[in-house]
Amino acid sequence: QVQLVESGGGLVQAGDSLRLSCAASGRTFTGWYMGWFRQAPGKEREFVAAINWSGGSMYYAESVKGRFTISRDKAKNTVWLQMNSLKPEDTAVYYCAAQYSDSPTTKSKYDYWGQGTQVTVSS
């Protein structure tokens, strides 16, 4: 069965950088999209970034464009989210997700989810 495990969260100050990792297992992901979502207290889970496993095309939420970078290593079955110039508004639990559909920015299309990793940015 598909399993996704996030790691790399922590407490940082505004302006700092952090890199999250997602270890994927259970199958080959040819034709899949891998995504990162986040959820702050009292808010809905929102799209952050996604990448096509096969071709590497990338998608970003406007709020993180230019600051965050998503990448993957197919041989290692790993997805990363490099987060630079972090802001207090980035504070949330970050989730890794996977889908075999063709809507990389749509939360409801993702079938598999990790358990999340906490990112806290202080001012």
Rosetta blueprint (number, residue, H / E / L):
1 Q L
2 V L
3 Q E
4 L E
5 V E
6 E E
7 S E
8 G L
9 G L
10 G E
11 L E
12 V E
13 Q E
14 A L
15 G L
16 D L
17 S L
18 L E
19 R E
20 L E
21 S E
22 C E
23 A E
24 A E
25 S E
26 G L
27 R L
28 T L
29 F L
30 T L
31 G L
32 W L
33 Y E
34 M E
35 G E
36 W E
37 F E
38 R E
39 Q E
40 A L
41 P L
42 G L
43 K L
44 E L
45 R L
46 E E
47 F E
48 V E
49 A E
50 A E
51 I E
52 N E
53 W L
54 S L
55 G L
56 G L
57 S L
58 M E
59 Y E
60 Y E
61 A L
62 E L
63 S L
64 V L
65 K L
66 G L
67 R L
68 F E
69 T E
70 I E
71 S E
72 R E
73 D E
74 K L
75 A L
76 K L
77 N L
78 T E
79 V E
80 W E
81 L E
82 Q E
83 M E
84 N L
85 S L
86 L L
87 K L
88 P H
89 E H
90 D H
91 T L
92 A E
93 V E
94 Y E
95 Y E
96 C E
97 A E
98 A E
99 Q E
100 Y L
101 S L
102 D L
103 S L
104 P L
105 T L
106 T L
107 K H
108 S H
109 K H
110 Y L
111 D L
112 Y E
113 W E
114 G L
115 Q L
116 G L
117 T E
118 Q E
119 V E
120 T E
121 V E
122 S E
123 S L
